Amino acid sequence: MKKAQAAMEFLMTYGWAILVVLIAIAALAYFGVLNPSRYLPSSCRLVPGLSCEDFKVDGDAGTVELVIQNGMGQDLYPINIYIGGACDGSGTEPDGDGLVDGEKDTFTITCNPLTPLTGSRFKEDVIIEYTAESGLAHNVTGDLTSQVE
């Protein structure tokens, strides 16, 4: 009987210790300490040939700004950019002359109707439509992950 009681006390002690650890992990997860999206770096990835030089998600203005450089070896006319999900907006090439090879330009996409909250995480697909010099229309997708400023 003594061996059974010792074994039971041993199991109960470890059981309570494991329960305390599980409660601590649950509390950390509830308060967002273990949220992996908080630790993801900001990034803007497009297709090879189109590079995202800089980007900003402005929560106050409800806009997304992208500085895109054309390195495809040909001029692109016209360029339209769409962002779905929480933003659901579109933007066109600002000066209307397309994106000449080697040129970079700033595109501003206005979010409709939802404005991202400042400090929140923004992760959406970026869809770029363009027509190459050959006359063929292309539709490519990249992604944007950023902290809303």
C-alpha positions as CSV (number, residue, x, y, z in Angstrom):
1,M,0.0,0.0,0.0
2,K,2.9,2.4,0.7
3,K,4.3,1.9,-2.9
4,A,0.9,2.7,-4.4
5,Q,0.5,5.8,-2.3
6,A,4.0,7.1,-3.2
7,A,3.3,6.5,-6.9
8,M,0.0,8.3,-6.7
9,E,1.6,11.3,-4.9
10,F,4.3,11.4,-7.5
11,L,1.8,11.5,-10.3
12,M,-0.3,14.1,-8.6
13,T,2.7,16.4,-8.1
14,Y,3.7,16.2,-11.7
15,G,0.1,16.6,-12.8
16,W,-0.3,19.8,-10.9
17,A,3.0,21.1,-12.3
18,I,2.0,20.3,-15.9
19,L,-1.4,22.0,-15.3
20,V,0.3,25.2,-14.1
21,V,2.5,25.2,-17.1
22,L,-0.5,24.8,-19.5
23,I,-2.3,27.6,-17.8
24,A,0.7,29.9,-18.1
25,I,1.0,29.1,-21.8
26,A,-2.7,29.7,-22.3
27,A,-2.4,33.1,-20.6
28,L,0.5,34.1,-22.8
29,A,-1.4,33.1,-25.9
30,Y,-4.5,34.9,-24.8
31,F,-2.7,38.2,-24.3
32,G,-0.9,37.9,-27.7
33,V,2.6,37.3,-26.5
34,L,2.8,34.1,-28.5
35,N,1.3,35.6,-31.7
36,P,3.8,34.8,-34.4
37,S,2.5,37.5,-36.8
38,R,3.9,40.1,-34.4
39,Y,7.4,38.9,-35.2
40,L,7.1,38.6,-38.9
41,P,9.3,41.1,-40.8
42,S,7.7,43.6,-43.2
43,S,8.1,42.6,-46.8
44,C,6.9,43.3,-50.3
45,R,7.5,40.6,-52.8
46,L,6.6,40.9,-56.5
47,V,7.5,38.8,-59.5
48,P,11.0,38.8,-60.9
49,G,11.5,42.0,-63.0
50,L,9.2,44.1,-60.9
51,S,10.7,45.1,-57.6
52,C,9.1,46.8,-54.7
53,E,11.6,49.4,-53.6
54,D,9.6,50.8,-50.7
55,F,6.2,50.6,-49.2
56,K,3.9,52.1,-46.6
57,V,0.5,51.3,-45.2
58,D,-1.1,54.5,-43.9
59,G,-3.9,53.7,-41.4
60,D,-4.9,57.4,-41.0
61,A,-5.3,58.1,-44.7
62,G,-6.5,54.6,-45.6
63,T,-3.9,54.2,-48.3
64,V,-1.1,51.8,-49.4
65,E,1.9,53.4,-51.2
66,L,4.2,51.2,-53.2
67,V,7.4,52.3,-55.0
68,I,7.8,49.9,-57.9
69,Q,10.8,49.7,-60.3
70,N,10.6,48.1,-63.7
71,G,13.5,45.8,-64.4
72,M,11.8,43.6,-67.0
73,G,13.8,44.8,-70.0
74,Q,10.8,46.3,-71.7
75,D,8.3,49.2,-71.2
76,L,5.0,48.4,-69.5
77,Y,1.8,50.2,-70.5
78,P,-0.6,50.6,-68.7
79,I,-0.1,49.4,-65.1
80,N,-3.0,48.8,-62.7
81,I,-2.4,47.6,-59.1
82,Y,-5.1,45.9,-57.0
83,I,-5.0,45.0,-53.3
84,G,-7.7,42.7,-52.0
85,G,-8.9,41.6,-48.6
86,A,-9.0,44.3,-45.9
87,C,-8.0,47.1,-48.3
88,D,-10.0,46.2,-51.5
89,G,-8.6,49.1,-53.5
90,S,-6.8,49.8,-56.8
91,G,-4.4,52.3,-58.2
92,T,-2.9,53.2,-61.6
93,E,0.4,54.6,-62.8
94,P,0.5,58.2,-61.6
95,D,1.8,60.1,-64.6
96,G,0.0,57.9,-67.2
97,D,3.0,57.2,-69.4
98,G,3.5,53.7,-68.2
99,L,6.6,52.3,-66.5
100,V,9.6,52.6,-68.8
101,D,12.4,50.0,-68.3
102,G,14.6,50.9,-65.4
103,E,12.1,53.6,-64.1
104,K,10.6,53.6,-60.7
105,D,7.3,55.2,-59.7
106,T,5.1,55.6,-56.6
107,F,1.6,54.0,-56.7
108,T,-1.0,55.0,-54.2
109,I,-3.9,52.6,-53.6
110,T,-6.9,53.9,-51.7
111,C,-8.5,51.3,-49.5
112,N,-12.3,50.9,-49.8
113,P,-14.2,50.8,-47.5
114,L,-12.2,49.5,-44.6
115,T,-9.3,51.5,-43.2
116,P,-6.5,49.4,-41.6
117,L,-6.1,50.2,-37.9
118,T,-2.8,51.9,-37.0
119,G,-0.5,49.4,-35.3
120,S,-2.2,46.3,-36.7
121,R,-0.6,43.8,-39.1
122,F,-1.4,44.2,-42.8
123,K,-0.9,41.1,-45.0
124,E,-2.6,41.1,-48.5
125,D,-2.0,40.0,-52.0
126,V,-0.9,42.6,-54.6
127,I,-2.2,42.0,-58.1
128,I,-0.5,43.9,-60.9
129,E,-2.0,44.1,-64.4
130,Y,0.2,45.4,-67.2
131,T,0.6,45.2,-71.0
132,A,4.1,44.5,-72.4
133,E,5.6,46.0,-75.5
134,S,4.4,42.9,-77.4
135,G,0.8,43.9,-76.7
136,L,0.1,40.9,-74.5
137,A,-1.7,41.6,-71.2
138,H,-0.3,40.1,-68.0
139,N,-1.7,39.6,-64.6
140,V,0.8,38.8,-61.8
141,T,0.5,38.4,-58.1
142,G,2.8,39.3,-55.2
143,D,2.3,39.9,-51.5
144,L,2.7,42.7,-49.0
145,T,3.2,42.3,-45.3
146,S,3.6,45.4,-43.1
147,Q,2.8,47.2,-39.9
148,V,0.1,49.8,-40.4
149,E,1.6,53.3,-39.6
